[in-house]
């Protein structure tokens, strides 16, 4: 049973724009020491769309190996072509990932039956849990609760990362699937609200640079300390809103980590670093948390 706060970690690059494996391992140790419940490697904030196939596999294998079962590891294995998604998902299972996160095929908008078939072939190829990732803002495909319910009928599709921004979908999915599908919040500024609707996990971008704070919110909520959870949530909410309002998840995460001395490099072209005004605002927001 996967639950709690998972960081969707950045992919560090060195000055030559190569994957910085040593920095990636240091990040993993930092996240685990900060008591995050799990790590999601190869997601949108990890710039998976800008990695070669070899780099994508490399970061999955590196994180799984270095974590060494200390916390669960989810691997992003999305691809437009079903064949490619199946191959990457099988690789993730082979190297020991605890589950995979799969956004629906993007670019060409597939039909509902095309989406069902995509996930069916992935599901049939592996035995590890699959987390469906509904992110209409980037994938341009919105998987409504009725479709999620159909996907939950596949034996190993157990989870959904819901990033539509509509928190009512949490309980709609739970009701339609009779809680067969476990819902993870996918919006950084909707975590506590989603927990109250019945979500039992949080895939969080801000956990890159606020790992202790974001993981503590779930622990407080689970312990019934709603007042304390709400106070901590509202304290970091300005930063979470900044993330969601700009949509610059990799850039903000890397800028904040670099400010903290983590040396993760810049985002890969065509993603441009934060402009001076955005960087100034980020520094102001982080300073307010001290």
C-alpha positions as CSV (number, residue, x, y, z in Angstrom):
1,X,0.0,0.0,0.0
2,X,1.6,3.2,-1.2
3,X,0.7,6.3,0.8
4,X,2.1,9.6,2.0
5,X,4.2,12.3,0.4
6,X,6.3,11.4,-2.6
7,X,8.7,13.9,-4.2
8,X,8.7,14.2,-7.9
9,X,12.4,14.8,-8.0
10,X,14.4,16.9,-10.4
11,X,17.0,15.5,-12.7
12,X,20.4,17.2,-12.0
13,X,22.6,18.2,-14.9
14,X,26.2,19.1,-14.8
15,X,27.9,22.0,-16.6
16,X,28.1,19.9,-19.7
17,X,24.3,19.3,-19.7
18,X,24.9,15.6,-18.7
19,X,22.9,13.8,-16.0
20,X,24.8,14.4,-12.8
21,X,24.6,10.9,-11.1
22,X,26.4,11.9,-8.0
23,X,24.1,14.9,-7.4
24,X,21.1,12.6,-8.0
25,X,22.3,10.2,-5.3
26,X,22.9,13.1,-2.9
27,X,19.3,14.3,-3.5
28,X,17.9,10.8,-2.8
29,X,19.7,10.7,0.6
30,X,18.5,14.2,1.4
31,X,14.9,13.3,0.6
32,X,15.0,10.1,2.7
33,X,16.7,11.9,5.6
34,X,13.9,14.5,5.4
35,X,11.3,11.7,6.1
36,X,9.6,11.7,2.7
37,X,7.5,8.6,2.2
38,X,8.7,7.9,-1.3
39,X,10.4,9.1,-4.5
40,X,9.0,9.5,-8.0
41,X,11.8,9.6,-10.6
42,X,11.2,10.4,-14.2
43,X,8.2,12.7,-13.9
44,X,7.4,16.0,-15.5
45,X,9.5,17.9,-12.9
46,X,12.3,15.5,-13.7
47,X,12.2,16.7,-17.3
48,X,11.5,13.2,-18.7
49,X,10.3,14.8,-22.0
50,X,13.8,16.2,-22.5
51,X,15.8,13.0,-21.7
52,X,17.1,10.5,-24.2
53,X,15.8,6.9,-23.7
54,X,19.1,5.9,-22.3
55,X,19.1,8.8,-19.8
56,X,15.6,8.0,-18.7
57,X,16.5,4.4,-18.0
58,X,19.7,5.6,-16.3
59,X,17.9,7.8,-13.7
60,X,15.4,5.1,-12.9
61,X,18.1,2.5,-12.3
62,X,20.2,4.9,-10.4
63,X,17.5,6.0,-8.0
64,X,16.1,2.5,-7.4
65,X,19.6,1.1,-6.8
66,X,20.7,3.9,-4.5
67,X,17.4,4.0,-2.5
68,X,17.9,0.3,-1.9
69,X,14.4,-0.3,-0.5
70,X,14.7,2.4,2.1
71,X,11.5,4.0,0.7
72,X,9.2,3.0,-2.2
73,X,10.3,4.3,-5.7
74,X,7.9,5.1,-8.4
75,X,9.2,5.4,-12.0
76,X,7.7,7.6,-14.6
77,X,7.3,5.5,-17.8
78,X,5.1,7.6,-20.0
79,X,5.5,7.7,-23.8
80,X,3.2,8.6,-26.6
81,X,3.6,5.2,-28.3
82,X,2.2,2.3,-26.3
83,X,5.1,0.1,-27.4
84,X,7.6,2.5,-25.9
85,X,5.6,2.9,-22.7
86,X,5.4,-0.9,-22.3
87,X,9.2,-1.3,-22.9
88,X,10.1,1.4,-20.4
89,X,7.6,0.0,-17.8
90,X,9.1,-3.5,-18.2
91,X,12.5,-2.0,-17.6
92,X,11.4,-0.2,-14.5
93,X,10.0,-3.5,-13.1
94,X,13.2,-5.3,-14.1
95,X,15.5,-2.9,-12.1
96,X,13.3,-3.1,-9.1
97,X,10.9,-0.1,-9.1
98,X,8.0,-0.5,-6.7
99,X,5.5,0.9,-9.2
100,X,5.2,3.1,-12.2
101,X,3.4,6.4,-13.0
102,X,1.9,6.7,-16.5
103,X,0.4,9.8,-18.0
104,X,-1.9,9.0,-21.0
105,X,-0.5,9.3,-24.5
106,X,0.0,13.0,-25.3
107,X,0.4,15.1,-28.5
108,X,-2.1,13.3,-30.6
109,X,-5.3,13.2,-28.6
110,X,-6.3,9.5,-28.3
111,X,-9.9,8.3,-28.1
112,X,-11.2,6.8,-24.8
113,X,-10.8,3.3,-26.3
114,X,-7.3,4.2,-27.3
115,X,-6.5,5.2,-23.8
116,X,-8.0,2.0,-22.4
117,X,-6.0,-0.1,-24.8
118,X,-2.8,1.8,-23.9
119,X,-3.1,1.0,-20.2
120,X,-4.4,-2.5,-20.9
121,X,-1.2,-3.4,-22.8
122,X,1.0,-1.8,-20.0
123,X,-1.0,-3.6,-17.3
124,X,-0.6,-7.0,-19.1
125,X,3.2,-6.5,-19.5
126,X,4.1,-6.1,-15.8
127,X,3.1,-7.2,-12.3
128,X,4.0,-4.1,-10.3
129,X,1.4,-1.4,-9.4
130,X,0.5,1.2,-12.0
131,X,-0.5,4.8,-11.0
132,X,-2.5,6.5,-13.7
133,X,-1.6,10.1,-14.0
134,X,-4.4,12.5,-15.0
135,X,-2.7,15.9,-15.9
136,X,-4.9,17.6,-18.6
137,X,-2.9,20.8,-18.4
138,X,0.2,19.2,-20.0
139,X,-1.1,15.9,-21.6
140,X,-4.1,17.7,-23.1
141,X,-6.1,14.6,-22.2
142,X,-8.6,14.8,-19.3
143,X,-9.4,11.3,-17.9
144,X,-12.7,11.8,-16.2
145,X,-13.7,9.8,-13.1
146,X,-15.8,7.4,-15.3
147,X,-12.8,6.6,-17.4
148,X,-10.6,6.2,-14.3
149,X,-13.2,3.7,-12.9
150,X,-12.8,1.6,-16.1
151,X,-9.1,1.6,-15.7
152,X,-9.4,0.4,-12.1
153,X,-10.8,-2.8,-13.4
154,X,-7.3,-3.8,-14.5
155,X,-5.8,-5.9,-11.7
156,X,-2.6,-3.9,-11.1
157,X,-3.9,-0.4,-11.8
158,X,-4.3,0.6,-8.2
159,X,-3.6,4.3,-8.0
160,X,-4.3,7.6,-9.7
161,X,-2.5,10.9,-9.4
162,X,-5.3,13.4,-9.9
163,X,-4.0,16.7,-11.2
164,X,-7.0,18.2,-12.9
165,X,-7.4,20.8,-10.1
166,X,-11.0,19.6,-9.3
167,X,-10.8,18.1,-5.8
168,X,-14.3,16.7,-6.0
169,X,-12.9,14.1,-8.3
170,X,-11.1,12.5,-5.3
171,X,-14.4,11.3,-3.8
172,X,-16.0,10.7,-7.2
173,X,-13.2,8.3,-8.1
174,X,-13.4,6.7,-4.7
175,X,-17.2,6.2,-5.0
176,X,-17.2,5.0,-8.6
177,X,-14.4,2.4,-7.8
178,X,-15.6,1.5,-4.3
179,X,-12.1,2.5,-3.2
180,X,-10.4,0.1,-5.5
181,X,-8.4,3.1,-6.8
182,X,-6.3,4.9,-4.2
183,X,-6.1,8.7,-5.0
184,X,-3.0,10.7,-4.8
185,X,-3.2,14.5,-4.9
186,X,-1.3,15.9,-7.9
187,X,-1.7,19.6,-7.2
188,X,0.8,21.2,-4.9
189,X,-1.7,23.7,-3.5
190,X,-4.6,21.2,-3.0
191,X,-3.0,18.7,-0.7
192,X,-4.9,19.2,2.6
193,X,-8.2,19.7,0.7
194,X,-7.6,16.4,-1.1
195,X,-6.8,14.6,2.1
196,X,-10.1,15.7,3.5
197,X,-11.8,14.3,0.4
198,X,-10.1,10.9,1.0
199,X,-6.8,11.1,-0.8
200,X,-4.1,9.1,0.9
201,X,-1.1,10.4,-0.9
202,X,0.6,13.4,-2.4
203,X,2.9,13.6,-5.4
204,X,4.6,16.9,-4.6
205,X,6.9,19.2,-6.5
206,X,7.7,21.4,-3.6
207,X,9.1,18.4,-1.7
208,X,12.3,18.9,-3.7
209,X,13.1,22.0,-1.6
210,X,10.5,21.7,1.3
211,X,10.7,18.0,2.0
212,X,10.2,18.1,5.7
213,X,7.4,20.5,5.6
214,X,5.4,18.8,2.9
215,X,5.8,15.3,4.4
216,X,4.9,16.6,7.9
217,X,1.5,17.8,6.7
218,X,0.4,14.3,5.8
219,X,1.7,12.9,9.1
220,X,-0.1,15.5,11.1
221,X,-3.3,14.9,9.2
222,X,-3.1,11.1,9.7
223,X,-2.5,11.7,13.4
224,X,-5.7,13.7,13.6
225,X,-3.9,16.9,14.3
226,X,-5.8,18.9,11.7
227,X,-5.2,22.3,13.3
228,X,-1.5,21.8,13.2
229,X,-1.6,20.4,9.7
230,X,-3.6,23.4,8.5
231,X,-1.2,25.9,10.1
232,X,1.8,24.3,8.5
233,X,0.0,24.0,5.1
234,X,-1.0,27.7,5.2
235,X,2.5,28.7,6.1
236,X,4.0,27.1,2.9
237,X,0.9,27.8,0.7
238,X,2.4,31.0,-0.8
239,X,5.3,29.0,-2.3
240,X,2.9,26.3,-3.4
241,X,0.7,28.9,-5.1
242,X,3.7,30.4,-6.8
243,X,4.6,27.0,-8.2
244,X,1.1,26.4,-9.5
245,X,0.5,29.9,-10.8
246,X,3.7,30.0,-12.9
247,X,3.7,26.3,-13.9
248,X,7.5,26.4,-13.9
249,X,7.9,23.3,-11.7
250,X,11.4,22.2,-12.8
251,X,12.8,25.7,-12.9
252,X,11.5,26.7,-9.5
253,X,12.6,23.4,-7.9
254,X,16.1,23.7,-9.4
255,X,16.5,27.3,-8.5
256,X,15.4,26.7,-4.9
257,X,17.7,23.6,-4.6
258,X,20.7,25.6,-6.1
259,X,20.0,28.4,-3.6
260,X,20.3,25.7,-0.9
261,X,23.6,24.6,-2.2
262,X,22.4,21.3,-3.8
263,X,24.1,21.9,-7.2
264,X,21.4,20.4,-9.5
265,X,22.3,22.6,-12.5
266,X,19.8,24.3,-14.9
267,X,16.8,23.0,-16.8
268,X,17.5,21.6,-20.2
269,X,16.6,23.6,-23.4
270,X,14.0,24.6,-24.4
271,X,13.1,25.1,-20.7
272,X,14.6,28.5,-19.7
273,X,15.7,29.3,-16.1
274,X,13.6,31.7,-14.0
275,X,13.9,35.4,-15.0
276,X,15.3,37.8,-12.4
277,X,11.9,38.9,-11.2
278,X,10.8,35.3,-10.7
279,X,14.0,34.4,-8.9
280,X,13.7,37.4,-6.6
281,X,10.1,36.5,-5.8
282,X,11.1,32.9,-5.0
283,X,13.9,34.1,-2.7
284,X,11.4,36.3,-0.9
285,X,8.9,33.5,-0.4
286,X,11.5,31.1,0.9
287,X,12.9,33.8,3.3
288,X,9.4,34.2,4.8
289,X,9.5,30.5,5.9
290,X,12.6,30.9,8.0
